[in-house]
């Protein structure tokens, strides 16, 4: 079994759904923690809302003495140097993590391990949650380089761009894999397409505004090698049926209720119709409201839905469509 350390503050269901890209049966077992029976470490590297994974060793009550006793009884079937990293996950326990690291480290020293805090052969993770402490050997981290792709740091910027964390998660929820043709029919500045490209997909972006399509191309050229962009109406895409493997759509928000010649509802409904035609796989829709009725009318099945609070006046609704 593997133990996953989830990111964010309160959106564990969303994080676990994304984690299933790498761990198909990932299940939340405590705030900030999920477990899974299998793990693709390469896929884990591309997750936005899972920070790291450990090979589960044992579980104890959420106190330092209980964790120490459990570790003494656990099979320590490895050799080399070790370090212990303890966390009070979501600050729910009040556990003294320095004491936990010291006491758990003493157990490992008694078992014959050498301690190396800088470059250990093995790192023991001790995750203290409200009810349990999960102990496991660290196996993989996700790549945490999203700060290098902030919308304001790209060659072309417009307000309202989706942050790279959510864009990456949306691509993962759409089950984007290397080699896929991934479409964003309202690509804006290209944030979703950048994340798709970094996952190894071929990004395809269209936008009703020539300025946005050109700006997205500038941004994509800065981050990925292989991308296609152009001006097009999202309700009449110049693409053959079933020619796209996955789609991600960040719908315009209420303040942009008139887009080109369309009302917002007509635009989103028409785009969902077209995506149902051209997309062979999943579609993820991100918006400032719930578009389930329009999605089902277009022939999609709502596989999952989530809400992500951005700030007091904006909640992003995420629909996973199949």
C-alpha positions in Angstrom: 0.0 0.0 0.0 1.1 3.6 -0.7 0.4 6.7 1.3 -0.1 9.9 -0.6 0.4 13.4 0.9 -2.3 15.7 -0.7 -1.8 19.4 -1.2 -4.3 22.2 -0.7 -6.2 23.0 2.5 -9.6 21.4 2.1 -10.2 19.9 -1.4 -9.2 16.4 -0.7 -11.8 14.8 -3.0 -10.5 16.9 -5.9 -6.9 16.0 -5.1 -7.7 12.3 -4.8 -9.6 12.4 -8.1 -6.5 13.8 -9.8 -4.2 11.4 -7.9 -6.1 8.5 -9.6 -4.1 9.3 -12.7 -1.1 7.8 -10.9 -2.9 5.6 -8.3 -6.2 4.3 -9.7 -7.8 3.4 -6.3 -6.6 6.5 -4.3 -8.9 7.0 -1.4 -8.9 9.7 1.2 -8.3 8.2 4.7 -7.7 11.4 6.6 -7.6 15.1 5.9 -4.6 15.6 3.6 -3.8 11.9 3.3 -4.9 9.2 0.8 -3.9 5.6 0.4 -3.6 3.4 -2.8 -2.7 -0.2 -3.6 -0.7 0.7 -6.7 1.3 3.7 -7.9 2.8 4.9 -11.2 5.7 7.1 -10.0 6.2 8.6 -13.4 2.6 9.8 -13.4 2.9 11.0 -9.8 5.6 13.4 -10.9 3.0 15.3 -13.0 0.4 15.7 -10.3 -0.6 19.1 -9.1 -2.3 18.3 -5.8 -0.3 15.3 -4.6 3.1 16.3 -3.2 4.7 12.9 -2.4 4.1 9.2 -1.8 5.5 6.7 0.6 5.5 2.9 0.7 3.3 2.2 3.8 5.1 0.6 6.7 2.6 0.7 9.5 -0.1 2.7 11.1 -0.4 3.8 14.7 -2.5 6.1 16.9 -1.6 9.8 16.4 0.8 10.1 19.3 4.6 10.0 19.4 4.8 7.0 21.8 2.3 5.0 19.7 4.3 5.7 16.5 7.5 4.7 18.3 6.0 1.4 19.5 4.6 0.7 16.0 7.9 1.3 14.4 9.7 -1.0 16.8 7.3 -3.8 15.8 7.5 -3.1 12.0 9.7 -5.0 9.6 12.7 -2.8 8.7 13.8 -4.8 5.7 16.4 -2.5 4.3 19.9 -1.2 4.9 21.7 2.1 4.6 21.4 5.6 6.0 18.1 7.1 7.1 16.3 10.3 8.0 12.9 10.8 9.6 10.5 13.6 8.4 7.4 14.1 10.5 4.4 16.2 9.7 1.4 17.4 11.7 -0.9 17.2 8.6 -3.2 20.2 8.4 -2.1 21.1 11.9 -4.7 18.8 13.4 -2.8 17.1 16.2 -0.5 19.5 18.0 2.2 16.8 17.8 5.8 17.9 18.4 7.3 16.9 15.1 10.9 17.5 16.2 10.4 15.1 19.1 8.7 12.6 16.7 11.7 12.7 14.4 14.1 12.3 17.3 12.3 9.4 18.9 11.6 7.6 15.7 15.2 8.1 14.6 16.4 6.6 17.8 14.4 3.4 17.0 16.1 3.2 13.6 19.5 3.8 15.2 18.8 1.0 17.7 17.9 -1.2 14.7 21.4 -0.6 13.1 20.7 2.3 10.7 23.0 5.3 10.4 21.4 8.8 10.3 22.1 11.1 7.4 19.9 14.2 7.4 21.3 15.6 4.1 21.4 12.7 1.7 19.9 9.6 3.3 19.4 6.3 1.4 15.9 6.1 2.9 13.5 8.7 4.3 10.9 7.6 6.8 7.7 9.7 6.5 5.6 10.1 9.7 2.2 11.7 9.0 0.3 12.6 12.1 -3.4 13.1 11.4 -6.4 13.6 13.7 -6.7 9.9 14.4 -3.8 8.1 13.0 -0.1 8.3 12.3 1.0 6.8 8.9 4.6 5.6 8.7 6.1 4.8 5.3 9.3 4.9 3.3 9.4 7.8 0.8 9.3 6.7 -2.8 8.5 9.7 -5.0 7.7 13.4 -5.2 5.7 15.4 -7.7 7.6 18.1 -9.6 6.9 21.4 -7.8 7.9 23.9 -10.5 4.5 25.7 -11.0 5.8 29.0 -9.7 8.1 29.2 -12.7 5.0 29.4 -15.0 2.9 32.1 -13.2 0.6 33.8 -15.7 2.2 37.2 -15.0 5.6 35.8 -15.9 4.6 34.5 -19.4 5.5 36.5 -22.6 1.7 37.2 -23.1 -0.5 38.0 -20.2 -4.2 38.8 -19.8 -6.1 39.1 -16.4 -8.2 36.1 -15.4 -5.8 33.4 -16.6 -6.1 30.1 -14.9 -3.2 29.3 -12.5 -0.9 26.4 -13.6 -1.8 24.2 -10.6 -5.5 24.1 -11.6 -4.6 23.8 -15.3 -2.4 20.8 -14.6 -5.0 19.2 -12.4 -7.7 19.7 -15.2 -5.4 18.0 -17.7 -4.9 15.1 -15.3 -8.6 14.8 -14.7 -9.0 14.6 -18.5 -6.5 11.7 -18.4 -4.1 13.4 -20.7 -1.2 11.1 -21.5 2.0 11.6 -23.7 1.1 11.7 -27.4 -2.5 12.7 -26.9 -4.1 15.5 -29.0 -5.5 17.8 -26.4 -7.9 20.6 -27.3 -8.8 23.9 -25.5 -11.4 25.6 -27.8 -11.3 28.8 -25.7 -7.6 28.8 -25.1 -7.1 32.4 -23.9 -3.4 32.8 -23.0 -2.7 29.1 -23.3 -2.2 28.1 -19.7 -4.1 24.7 -20.0 -2.2 23.9 -23.2 1.1 24.6 -21.6 0.4 22.1 -18.9 -0.9 19.5 -21.5 2.3 20.0 -23.5 4.5 19.5 -20.4 2.7 16.2 -19.9 3.9 15.1 -23.3 0.7 15.8 -25.2 0.2 17.7 -28.5 -1.7 20.9 -27.5 -4.3 22.3 -29.9 -5.8 25.7 -29.0 -8.4 27.8 -30.7 -9.9 31.2 -29.6 -12.5 33.5 -31.1 -10.0 36.4 -30.8 -7.0 36.5 -33.1 -5.1 38.4 -30.4 -5.6 35.6 -27.9 -4.7 32.8 -30.3 -1.5 34.6 -31.2 -0.7 35.3 -27.6 -1.3 31.7 -26.7 1.1 30.7 -29.4 3.8 33.0 -28.0 3.4 31.4 -24.5 3.4 27.9 -25.9 6.6 28.5 -27.8 8.2 29.6 -24.6 7.4 26.3 -22.8 6.8 23.5 -25.2 8.0 22.5 -28.7 5.0 21.1 -30.4 1.7 23.0 -30.4 -1.0 24.2 -32.8 -3.1 27.4 -32.3 -5.5 29.3 -34.5 -8.6 31.5 -34.5 -11.9 29.5 -34.5 -15.5 29.6 -33.2 -15.8 27.1 -30.3 -19.3 26.2 -31.6 -18.1 25.4 -35.1 -14.6 23.8 -34.8 -12.7 23.1 -37.9 -11.8 19.6 -36.8 -12.9 16.1 -37.8 -15.1 14.0 -35.6 -13.3 12.0 -32.9 -10.0 13.6 -33.8 -9.2 14.8 -30.3 -8.1 12.5 -27.4 -9.1 14.9 -24.6 -10.4 18.4 -24.1 -10.2 21.0 -21.4 -12.3 24.1 -21.4 -12.1 27.2 -19.2 -15.4 28.8 -19.9 -15.7 32.6 -19.9 -17.0 34.0 -16.7 -20.1 36.1 -16.0 -18.4 39.4 -16.5 -17.7 38.3 -20.1 -21.4 37.4 -20.9 -21.1 38.5 -24.5 -18.5 36.7 -26.5 -18.2 37.6 -30.2 -21.7 36.9 -31.6 -22.9 34.5 -28.8 -24.6 34.8 -25.5 -22.6 33.0 -22.8 -25.2 30.1 -22.4 -25.3 29.6 -26.2 -21.5 29.7 -26.4 -20.9 27.1 -23.7 -23.8 24.9 -24.8 -22.6 25.1 -28.4 -19.0 24.4 -27.4 -20.0 21.4 -25.4 -21.9 20.1 -28.5 -18.8 20.5 -30.7 -16.5 18.9 -28.1 -18.8 15.9 -27.9 -18.4 15.6 -31.7 -14.6 16.0 -31.9 -13.5 14.4 -28.7 -13.0 10.7 -28.4 -12.1 10.8 -24.7 -12.8 12.9 -21.6 -13.6 16.6 -21.3 -13.0 18.8 -18.2 -15.0 22.0 -18.0 -13.9 24.7 -15.6 -16.4 27.6 -15.1 -17.8 30.1 -12.6 -21.1 28.2 -12.5 -22.6 24.8 -12.9 -23.1 23.8 -16.5 -24.3 20.3 -15.9 -27.6 20.7 -17.7 -25.8 22.0 -20.9 -23.3 19.2 -20.7 -25.9 16.4 -20.4 -27.9 18.1 -23.2 -24.8 17.8 -25.4 -24.6 14.1 -24.7 -21.9 14.1 -22.0 -22.1 12.0 -18.8 -21.0 13.9 -15.7 -18.4 11.6 -14.2 -17.5 13.9 -11.3 -17.9 17.5 -10.2 -16.0 19.7 -7.8 -15.9 23.2 -6.5 -12.6 25.2 -6.0 -12.8 28.4 -4.1 -10.5 31.0 -5.6 -11.5 34.0 -3.4 -14.6 35.3 -1.7 -16.3 36.3 -5.0 -15.2 33.4 -7.2 -15.8 29.7 -7.0 -14.7 27.6 -9.9 -16.9 24.7 -10.8 -15.1 21.7 -12.3 -17.0 19.1 -14.3 -15.4 15.9 -15.5 -17.3 14.7 -18.5 -17.2 11.3 -20.3 
